[in-house]
Structure formats: C-alpha cells, structure tokens
Amino acid sequence: MLAADVPLGRIGEPEEVGKTVAFLASDDASFINASEIYVDGGLAQI
C-alpha cells in the first residue's frame, strides 16, 4: 500500500489503532455496540 492510495495521504501508525482499541475498551464507549469501526485513513470509503 502506498500513502498516495490512502485518502488522508499517509499510512497510519500502530499507535492510532491502539488509541482506537483503548477508547472502545473504555467506559466512554459504553453505549457503542454492533459497530464496525475502520481505522484506515478513509480507505474503506472509496
């Protein structure tokens, strides 16, 4: 994959995925259920 292929123009960092996982595991995400959350810089939208 090239950064030019990603709508945000860069490849994501492992920390960005980790922050998403940490949020989903926190109480702040307690009302989220049965959702697919893509951490892909917008790639799923094209």
C-alpha positions in Angstrom: 0.0 0.0 0.0 1.2 3.5 -0.8 0.4 6.6 1.1 -0.9 8.1 -2.1 -3.6 5.4 -2.2 -5.0 6.5 1.2 -7.4 9.5 1.3 -5.6 11.0 4.2 -2.4 10.8 2.3 -0.4 8.8 4.7 -0.1 5.4 6.2 -1.5 5.0 9.7 0.7 4.4 12.8 0.2 1.5 15.2 -0.5 4.0 18.0 -3.5 5.2 16.1 -5.0 1.7 16.1 -4.1 1.3 19.7 -5.8 4.5 20.7 -9.0 3.3 19.0 -8.8 0.0 20.8 -8.2 1.8 24.1 -11.3 4.0 23.5 -13.5 1.1 22.7 -12.4 -0.7 25.9 -13.1 2.4 28.0 -16.3 3.5 29.7 -16.5 6.4 27.2 -17.6 3.8 24.6 -20.1 2.0 26.8 -23.1 2.9 24.5 -21.4 1.7 21.3 -22.4 -1.8 20.2 -22.5 -3.8 17.0 -20.5 -1.3 15.0 -17.6 -1.7 12.6 -15.0 1.0 13.1 -12.5 1.3 10.3 -9.1 2.7 11.2 -7.9 3.0 7.7 -7.5 6.7 6.8 -10.7 6.7 4.8 -9.7 3.8 2.5 -13.0 2.0 3.1 -14.9 5.0 1.8 -13.6 4.6 -1.8 
